[in-house]
Protein backbone atom coordinates (compact mmCIF):
# COMPACT_ATOMS: atom_id res chain seq x y z
CA UNK A 1 0.00 0.00 0.00
CA UNK A 2 1.19 3.49 -0.85
CA UNK A 3 -0.15 6.67 0.82
CA UNK A 4 0.53 10.10 -0.70
CA UNK A 5 -0.59 13.43 0.81
CA UNK A 6 -1.34 16.31 -1.57
CA UNK A 7 -1.94 18.92 1.15
CA UNK A 8 -4.90 19.85 3.34
CA UNK A 9 -7.03 16.65 3.72
CA UNK A 10 -6.33 15.26 0.25
CA UNK A 11 -4.84 11.77 0.19
CA UNK A 12 -4.20 9.34 -2.61
CA UNK A 13 -3.99 5.69 -1.57
CA UNK A 14 -2.79 2.98 -3.94
CA UNK A 15 -3.61 -0.53 -2.79
CA UNK A 16 -3.62 -4.09 -4.09
CA UNK A 17 -6.46 -5.84 -2.26
CA UNK A 18 -6.02 -8.85 -4.55
CA UNK A 19 -3.21 -10.03 -6.83
CA UNK A 20 -3.00 -8.03 -10.06
CA UNK A 21 -5.77 -5.73 -8.84
CA UNK A 22 -4.48 -2.23 -8.13
CA UNK A 23 -7.05 0.21 -6.74
CA UNK A 24 -6.63 3.98 -6.48
CA UNK A 25 -8.51 5.79 -3.69
CA UNK A 26 -8.71 9.60 -3.50
CA UNK A 27 -10.04 11.39 -0.41
CA UNK A 28 -11.21 15.04 -0.17
CA UNK A 29 -9.95 16.79 -3.34
CA UNK A 30 -9.85 20.56 -2.80
CA UNK A 31 -10.72 23.51 -5.01
CA UNK A 32 -7.78 25.59 -6.31
CA UNK A 33 -9.32 28.69 -4.70
CA UNK A 34 -7.74 27.66 -1.38
CA UNK A 35 -4.35 28.54 -2.85
CA UNK A 36 -2.92 25.07 -3.43
CA UNK A 37 -2.26 23.45 -6.78
CA UNK A 38 -4.71 20.68 -7.58
CA UNK A 39 -2.66 17.69 -8.76
CA UNK A 40 -3.68 15.52 -11.68
CA UNK A 41 -5.75 12.82 -10.04
CA UNK A 42 -7.27 9.58 -11.24
CA UNK A 43 -9.21 7.21 -9.01
CA UNK A 44 -11.28 4.06 -8.81
CA UNK A 45 -12.87 5.21 -5.55
CA UNK A 46 -13.48 8.83 -4.50
CA UNK A 47 -14.40 9.71 -0.91
CA UNK A 48 -15.80 13.11 0.14
CA UNK A 49 -16.12 13.75 3.87
CA UNK A 50 -18.35 16.84 3.59
CA UNK A 51 -19.63 19.42 1.13
CA UNK A 52 -17.19 22.30 1.63
CA UNK A 53 -15.18 23.58 -1.34
CA UNK A 54 -11.84 22.62 0.22
CA UNK A 55 -12.93 18.96 0.35
CA UNK A 56 -15.44 18.22 -2.43
CA UNK A 57 -13.88 19.10 -5.80
CA UNK A 58 -14.98 15.87 -7.47
CA UNK A 59 -14.43 17.36 -10.95
CA UNK A 60 -10.68 17.37 -10.26
CA UNK A 61 -10.63 13.57 -10.26
CA UNK A 62 -10.72 11.60 -13.51
CA UNK A 63 -11.25 7.89 -14.14
CA UNK A 64 -15.01 7.78 -13.51
CA UNK A 65 -14.52 6.72 -9.86
CA UNK A 66 -17.11 5.14 -7.58
CA UNK A 67 -18.21 8.18 -5.53
CA UNK A 68 -18.99 7.94 -1.81
CA UNK A 69 -20.27 11.08 -0.10
CA UNK A 70 -21.72 9.91 3.19
CA UNK A 71 -22.37 7.20 5.77
CA UNK A 72 -22.89 3.57 4.81
CA UNK A 73 -21.01 0.36 4.10
CA UNK A 74 -19.45 -0.27 0.72
CA UNK A 75 -17.27 -2.88 -0.92
CA UNK A 76 -15.62 -1.68 -4.10
CA UNK A 77 -13.03 -3.69 -6.04
CA UNK A 78 -12.06 -5.66 -2.95
CA UNK A 79 -11.75 -2.60 -0.67
CA UNK A 80 -14.15 -2.42 2.28
CA UNK A 81 -15.23 1.11 3.23
CA UNK A 82 -17.43 2.28 6.07
CA UNK A 83 -18.70 5.87 6.28
CA UNK A 84 -19.62 6.97 9.81
CA UNK A 85 -21.76 10.02 10.58
CA UNK A 86 -20.10 12.74 12.67
CA UNK A 87 -20.22 16.51 13.16
CA UNK A 88 -18.02 19.31 11.83
CA UNK A 89 -18.46 21.15 15.15
CA UNK A 90 -19.33 20.42 18.77
CA UNK A 91 -22.90 21.73 18.39
CA UNK A 92 -24.25 18.66 16.57
CA UNK A 93 -23.62 20.29 13.19
CA UNK A 94 -25.47 23.55 13.87
CA UNK A 95 -22.38 25.66 13.05
CA UNK A 96 -20.64 23.81 10.21
CA UNK A 97 -22.84 20.85 9.33
CA UNK A 98 -22.14 17.15 9.07
CA UNK A 99 -18.94 15.24 8.42
CA UNK A 100 -18.26 11.63 7.44
CA UNK A 101 -15.47 9.58 9.01
CA UNK A 102 -14.18 6.93 6.60
CA UNK A 103 -12.70 3.60 7.62
CA UNK A 104 -11.00 1.66 4.83
CA UNK A 105 -9.73 -1.92 4.87
CA UNK A 106 -7.37 -3.39 2.30
CA UNK A 107 -4.27 -5.62 2.39
CA UNK A 108 -5.20 -6.44 6.02
CA UNK A 109 -4.52 -2.78 6.90
CA UNK A 110 -7.24 -0.61 8.42
CA UNK A 111 -7.13 3.16 7.85
CA UNK A 112 -9.30 5.93 9.26
CA UNK A 113 -9.69 9.43 7.75
CA UNK A 114 -11.51 11.79 10.13
CA UNK A 115 -12.29 14.54 7.61
CA UNK A 116 -13.14 17.85 9.29
CA UNK A 117 -14.04 16.25 12.60
CA UNK A 118 -15.20 18.84 15.13
CA UNK A 119 -16.57 16.95 18.13
CA UNK A 120 -14.78 17.13 21.47
CA UNK A 121 -14.51 13.35 21.42
CA UNK A 122 -15.81 10.29 19.65
CA UNK A 123 -19.06 8.78 20.89
CA UNK A 124 -19.25 5.15 22.00
CA UNK A 125 -21.25 4.36 18.85
CA UNK A 126 -18.64 5.98 16.59
CA UNK A 127 -15.85 4.14 18.43
CA UNK A 128 -17.62 0.83 17.95
CA UNK A 129 -18.09 1.44 14.23
CA UNK A 130 -14.47 2.53 13.74
CA UNK A 131 -12.97 -0.33 15.75
CA UNK A 132 -9.23 -0.97 15.95
CA UNK A 133 -7.23 0.91 13.34
CA UNK A 134 -3.68 0.82 12.05
CA UNK A 135 -3.37 4.26 10.42
CA UNK A 136 -5.18 7.44 11.45
CA UNK A 137 -5.40 10.63 9.36
CA UNK A 138 -6.39 13.42 11.74
CA UNK A 139 -6.83 17.23 11.38
CA UNK A 140 -4.38 19.09 13.65
CA UNK A 141 -4.59 22.73 12.49
CA UNK A 142 -7.54 23.75 14.70
CA UNK A 143 -9.81 26.73 14.01
CA UNK A 144 -12.33 24.81 11.88
CA UNK A 145 -11.86 21.40 13.49
CA UNK A 146 -10.78 19.94 16.81
CA UNK A 147 -8.29 21.67 19.13
CA UNK A 148 -4.96 20.07 20.01
CA UNK A 149 -6.36 18.98 23.37
CA UNK A 150 -9.14 17.19 21.50
CA UNK A 151 -6.65 15.72 19.00
CA UNK A 152 -4.81 14.11 21.93
CA UNK A 153 -8.11 12.85 23.37
CA UNK A 154 -9.20 11.24 20.10
CA UNK A 155 -5.78 9.66 19.53
CA UNK A 156 -6.02 8.14 23.02
CA UNK A 157 -9.53 6.89 22.23
CA UNK A 158 -8.51 5.21 18.96
CA UNK A 159 -4.92 4.22 19.83
CA UNK A 160 -3.75 4.05 16.20
CA UNK A 161 -0.44 2.38 15.43
CA UNK A 162 0.46 5.21 13.01
CA UNK A 163 -0.89 8.77 13.00
CA UNK A 164 -0.59 11.02 9.95
CA UNK A 165 -1.42 14.69 10.67
CA UNK A 166 -3.38 16.68 8.06
CA UNK A 167 -5.35 19.92 7.65
CA UNK A 168 -2.71 22.32 9.01
CA UNK A 169 -0.96 25.47 7.76
CA UNK A 170 1.33 24.99 4.77
CA UNK A 171 2.81 27.50 2.28
CA UNK A 172 0.26 29.09 -0.13
CA UNK A 173 -2.78 27.76 1.76
CA UNK A 174 -5.27 30.63 2.13
CA UNK A 175 -7.22 28.99 4.96
CA UNK A 176 -6.04 30.10 8.39
CA UNK A 177 -4.82 27.05 10.29
CA UNK A 178 -2.21 26.42 12.96
CA UNK A 179 1.23 25.08 11.97
CA UNK A 180 2.30 21.45 12.34
CA UNK A 181 4.96 22.18 14.96
CA UNK A 182 2.31 22.89 17.62
CA UNK A 183 1.01 19.35 17.19
CA UNK A 184 4.50 17.83 17.27
CA UNK A 185 5.45 19.90 20.33
CA UNK A 186 2.50 18.41 22.22
CA UNK A 187 4.24 15.03 21.91
CA UNK A 188 7.69 16.41 22.72
CA UNK A 189 8.86 16.15 19.11
CA UNK A 190 11.05 19.03 17.88
CA UNK A 191 10.88 18.01 14.23
CA UNK A 192 10.24 15.05 11.95
CA UNK A 193 11.64 14.50 8.48
CA UNK A 194 8.66 14.35 6.12
CA UNK A 195 8.33 11.39 3.77
CA UNK A 196 7.40 11.84 0.11
CA UNK A 197 5.07 8.86 0.52
CA UNK A 198 4.37 6.08 2.96
CA UNK A 199 4.85 2.64 1.43
CA UNK A 200 3.67 0.07 3.94
CA UNK A 201 2.66 -3.56 4.37
CA UNK A 202 0.89 -5.19 7.30
CA UNK A 203 4.18 -6.56 8.64
CA UNK A 204 5.55 -2.97 8.80
CA UNK A 205 2.83 -1.76 11.18
CA UNK A 206 4.45 -1.12 14.59
CA UNK A 207 3.20 -3.41 17.35
CA UNK A 208 4.65 -1.99 20.56
CA UNK A 209 5.11 1.74 20.01
CA UNK A 210 2.79 4.13 18.18
CA UNK A 211 4.40 6.36 15.54
CA UNK A 212 3.67 9.77 14.06
CA UNK A 213 4.55 10.05 10.37
CA UNK A 214 4.60 13.38 8.55
CA UNK A 215 4.09 13.35 4.79
CA UNK A 216 5.48 15.95 2.41
CA UNK A 217 3.08 17.72 0.07
N, C-alpha and C positions, 0 to 999 in steps of 0.2 A: 504494500500500500504506500502511496505517495501523497503527502499533504503539502499544498502550496497555498500561501497567504498572499492575496493581492491588495491588502490594505483594508482598513475599516472592519467589516464583518464578512468580507468576501473570501471564501475558500474554494479551492478546486481540489477534489480528492479523486485520485486514480486508483481503482481497486480491481483485483481479479478474483471475484467470488468463486469462479469455477475455472478450470483449465481452459486456456485459449478464449477467455471471455472477459475482456477488459471493459470496465464501466467507468464513465466519467461523471462525477457528481459536482455540481456548482451550487453554492449556497450564498444567498443575499448579494446579487450583483447591484452595484450602486450606479446612480446617474452621474454623468461627468460634471454636473453643476456643483458638486461638493468639492471640486478642485483637484480631484485625482484622475489620472488617466485610466480609462476603462480598457482593460486588456482584451485581446481577441479571445473569445471564449466559445467552446463547443462542449455540449453536454448530452448525456443520455438521461440524466435526472437533474431537475432544477428545483431547489428548495427556496421558498421565500418565507421568512419568519413573520413579517408584517408589512402592511401597505404604506410604508414611508419611502420617499424617493431615493433615500440613501441605502435602500435594501431591496427594492422591487423592480429593478430595471430589466425585466425579462426579455426585452427586445435586444439587449446586448449579447444574448446567448444564442448561438446557432445550433443546428443539429436536430431541430424538432424534438427537444427533450420532453420527457414525462414530467409535467408540472405539478408540484405539490405546494399548496398555499395555506394549509391549515391542519388542524388536528385529525387524527385517524391512523389506521394501520395499513401499510402498503408493502407489497413485495414486487420489486421491479428488477428484472434481469439478475435475479439471485441476491439482491441487496434488500435486507429487511429494514424498513423505516417506520418509526412511530412518531407522529406529531402530537404534542401534549399542550393543551391550552394553558396559557399563563397571562400575566398582565405586564404592560409596559411601564407601569407605575405602581405605587403602593396604595392606590385608591380604587382598586378593582377595575382599572381601565378608564376611570372617569377623566383623567388628565390626558393620557396619551394612547388609550385604546388597548387592544389585545396584542398578544405576542405568542408565537408558537415555538416551543422547545422541540428540537429534532434529535432523536436518538437513531443512530444508524449502526447496523451490524453487517460486517463483511470480513472474510478471511479470519473469522473467530476473534475479531477486534470490535469493540463496542465504543462508538464515539458519541459525544453529546455536544450540540451547538445550542447555546442558550439564547441566541438572538439578542434583542434589546430587552433583556429581562429586567424588571423594575421592582419586584417584590422584595420585602426585607429578608425573606427566607422562602425556601420551598415548602409547600404543604406536604402532609403525609401522603396524600393521594398522588401528588406529582412525584414524590420520592419513590413511591411504589412502582409507578409507571416507568420511571427512568431506570431504576435498578442499579446494579453495579456497572461502573463504566471504566474503560481504560484511558480514554483521552477526552478531556474537557476543553471546549473553546468558550471562554468567558469574557464578557465586556468589563474592562478595568478603568476606563477613562472618566467614569462618573458623569455628572450633570444631567444626562438624559436616561441613565440607567442606574444600577446599584452603586452605592458608595463602596469605598475600600473595606470598610468594616463589614459590610454585607457580602462583599466578594469573599472575605475570609470565612464568614459564616457558611456560605453556600459550598465553598471548597471543603469545609469540615463536614458538611452534611453528605456530600457526594463521595468524598475521599477518592478522587481520580488518581490513577497511577501517573498520568502526565497531564499537565495543565498548559494550554497555549493561550496567552492573553491576546485580546483583540479589542477593537473599538476604543482606541486611545489616540492621542495627538501624534500626528506624523507630519513631515514637511508637505506643504501645499494644501492640506486638508482645511477646508473653510468652516468646518463644524468645531465649535469650541469644546475641546475635551482635555482632560488632564494627561500629562506625559506618563510614559511607561515606568520611569524610574521611581515614581511614588509607589507603584505596585510592588516593584522589586525590593524597595527599601523596607516595606512592611515585612518581608521575609528575611531581612538582613543580607540581601544580595546587592552588592555595589554595581555590578554590571554582568551581563551575559552576552556572549558572542552569538549574534543571530545566525540561524541556518537559512540557506537559500530554499531548502525544502526539507521535510521530514520523511525519510524513507524508512518504513518500519514493518516488521513482521511480529506475529504474536510472541515469538520467543524473545524479542527485544524489549517487550514491555517490562519495566522494572517490577520486581515482586516486593522487595523490602522497603525501599525508600522512594517516595513520590518525587517527581521531577517537574521543574518548570522549563519549558522550551520556548524560546522566542524565535519567531520566523521573520525573515527579512522580506520587505515588500519588493 
